[in-house]
């Protein structure tokens, strides 16, 4: 297995075409096909399925390409710094469910390191996409939650995806709403009191299972339910329709503004918010610092819980 073969495989995956990959790599199509076949034979894995419409990565190919990209990127860093004498930006990416505090931690990380030497990516996305991003090396870290309801299903998926889940924060359940909501001034709210108001839930796309819901109590038979796919829409619906969602209670006014509040839900449910990483892979120094920024919010969660 050579670095050239890895680059060929990446080019085929990116273009979805042997012909186009061969053109980009300045090699004949038969020579490229032979190089891929030799690579597949050496590693004992079929990377691509071929058809008249192009090529598609297999599941084994997706995993292999994740490692291949890491190898080629690290080589390019070494080559740039020590051979070409150039400085190129280091990369850090994180994927997450819709948590303001996780975005705030990302903001603090970027402030610490600046953007002159680093290239950052943050992806607020659906639960399954968080898992897939870490599995396929698009993100070093994924932020999501487990509770008694989803733990068994998601833990099985983590295991199958060669991922590890590590707890960060333990949180009670809170009702997130506009401060003008009729129930906003209560110290505690029951689920029954919320019945006449729209429950807002993040859309999960093709993986719209209760187990992938970002909100706890996903199986509750809400009288009124509205799906949204981004944070801004969710906030607008809170203002315009007296909508609410269920959350950890850890909110950041510096990002979302001061027009919203979190009121404790009368429930024994607990969320364990944690991070995903590839099994057996050490976190980068930047990843460790990002997680330390998130851990700072544990004190906020503990304070809110102690007040209820």
N, C-alpha and C positions, 0 to 999 in steps of 0.2 A: 504494500500500500504506500503510495507516494502522495506528496502534497499536490502534485499536478492532478492526480486522479481525484483527489478531494475537490479541487477547484472545478474540474469537469462535472462532477456530480452536482455541485452547488449550482453551476450554470444551467444544467438540465432541469433541476428542480425549479429554479427561478423563472425559466422561460417556458417550461412545459413542452419543449420541442427539441429533439435531437438536432435538427437542421439549424435552428436559430442559435442553440448553444454552440454548435460547431462554428458558425459564422462569428460569434462573439469571441470565441477562444482561438480563432485563426487556425483551425484544424479541419481536416476533411471529416464529413459525417461518418463514413465507415471507420475511420481511425478513432473517432470519439466513441462510437458504439462499442468497438472492441475494447477500449480502455475501461468503459463502464462494466462490460461483461467480465473482464479480468478482475476488476475490483469486487464485483458481486461474488465471483467464484472464490476469491481469496478470503473474504469475510464470511462466506456461507449465508448470505442474506440477499434476497431479491429486493433491490432498492426501488425499482420502477416497474410499473405494468404498462406495456406498450399496446397501442391500438392505432387505428387509421387516423384518429383525431389527435394524436400526440402521446405524451407519457404522463403518468400520474404516480406520485409517491405512494408506496405501500406504508402500512403502519410501522413496520420495522425501518423503512426508509426515512420516515419522519424523525424517528429517534436518532438514527445514525447521522442524518444531516444536521441535527442539533449539535452533536459532538464535532462534526466536521467543520461547522462554522466557527466553533470556539477555537479549534486548532488553527484554522487559516487566519482568523482575526489576531490571535496571539502571535503568529509568525509575522504578520504584517506590522504589528507593533514593534517587534524586535528588529525587523528589517528597516523600518522607518527610522527608529531611534539610533541604531548602531551601525547600519550600513549606509542608508541614504542621509543620515544625520538630520532627519526631520522630526518635528514634534506633531503627533496626531492626537486627537482627543480620546481619552478613555471614556467608556460607556457605562451607564447605569440605568436600568429600567425596572419599574415596579408596576404590577397590575393589582387592582383592588376592586372590591365591592364599593358602593357609594358611601364612603366614610370621610367626612370633612376633616377629622383629626388626622387621618392618614395622608390627606393632601397637605395639611398644615405641616406635618412632619417632613414631607417632601420639600416644601417651600424652605423650611429651615435648613435642610441638607444642602439645597442649591445655594442658599445664602452663605453657608460655610465655605463651600468649595468654589463658587463662582462658575461661570460658563466659558471661561477662556480655554481651560484645559480639559473640560469634561462635556460630554454630550449626554443629556438626560432625556428620559421618556417616562411619562406616567399615564397609565391607562385605567380609567374608571370604566368598568365593563360588567358584563353578565357573569354570574358565578362560574358557569362551565368554561367561559373564556379565560377567567383568571387561572383556572386549573390548567387549561391547554397552553396558555402563554408560558407558564413555568415549565411545563413538560417539554415544550418545543424550544426552550431557551430564548424566547422572545423577552422574557423578564426574569431577573434573578430571583425576585421575591414576589409572592402573591399574598394579599391580605384578604381574609374572609373569616366567617364565624362558624362555630359548631354549637349545637345544643343537643339535648336528649333526643329530639325528634330526628334530626338529620345526621347525627354522628355516625351511625352504623353504615349508612349508604355512602356518605362522602368519604369516610375513612377507607372503605373498600376501593373506591375510585382512586384515592390517593395512592394506595398500595399498588394497584394495577398500573398506575402512571409513574411508578418509581419516584414518588414524592413523599416528603416528611412534613407533618404538621406540628408546629411548636406554639404553645399558648403564649399570649402576650398580656391580655387584659380579661378580667372577669367582670361582667356588667349585669345589673338588673335590667328590666325592660321599661322603657319610657315611651310616652306618647309625644311625638314631635309635631308641633302645630304653630300656627300664627298666634302672636300674642293677643290678637283681637278675637280669637276663637271663644265662644261662650263658655268653654270649660277650662280656659287657660289659667284661671286664677285658683283653681282647685289644687290642694296639696297632693291628692291621689285620685285616680280615675279608674273606674271599673270598665271592663270590656262592654258591659251592657249599656253604660252611659254613652258609648260611642256609636251605638247602633244607627242613629239617625244621621250620622255624618259620613261622608265618603272616605273609605279606607284607600290610601294610595300605595300602590305596590310597583316595584320596578319590574318591567317586562323582562322575561328570560329567553325570548326567542324560541328557537327550536327545542330548547331544553327546559320547557316551561313546567317542570315537575315541582310538586310541593317541596321536595327535598332540596331544590336549588333556589328556593325563594330567599331573598335577602332579608325578609321580615319574619320574625318569629310568629307563632300562631297562624301559620299560613293555611292550615286546614279549617280554620274557624269559618263558619258560614256567615260571612259579612252580608248585611242587607244591601249595602252599596259599596261597590268596588271599582276603582279606576286604575288601569295600568298606565304607567309612564315609562319613558326610556332614557330620561336624563334628569339631572338634579334641578336645573333651572325650571323645567316644566313642573316638577314636583312642588317646588316652592310657590310657583304661580297658582297652582291648584289649591294650595293651602290658604292662600289669601283670597282667591276668588270664590271658592266653594266651601270654605271652612273644612277642608280636608285634613287628614292626619295620616301619619305613618308611625310605625313602631321602630324604635332605635335603641342604641346603647345609652343614650342620655348625654354622651360626650359631644358637645357642640362647640363650634368655633365662630364666635361673632365676628372676628377679624376677617373671615372669608365669606360667611353667609349673611352678615349684617345682624342688627339687633332686633329685628322684627319677629323673631321666632323664639320658641321656648320648648323645654322638655319637661313633662310632668310624669311622675312615677305612675306606672300601670299597676293596679292591684293584681299581682300575679307572683307565683313562686318561680317562674321561668328565669333561667340564667343563660346569658350568652358568653361563650368563650371565644374571644377574638384572637386570632393568631396568624402566623405566617407559614406559607409553603415554601419549600426549597427542594432542589433536586437531591435525591437520596445519595449520600456519600460524598457530596460536594461541599467544600468549605465556603462560607460566605466571604465576599470581598470586604476589605476594610470599610468601603463606602456602605455596603449593605448592613454591616454591623452598626455603623453610626446612625443609619436611617432607623433601625429598630430601636436604638436607644432613644431617639426622638419620640417614637411612638410610646415607649414605656413611660415617658414623662406624664402621659395622660392617665395613667393608672390612678394617680393621686386624685385627679378630678373625679374619676368614676367612684372611688372609695368615699370621697367627701359627699357626693350626691346621694349615695346609698345610705350613708350614716345619718343623713338629714331626713330620711323617710322611714 
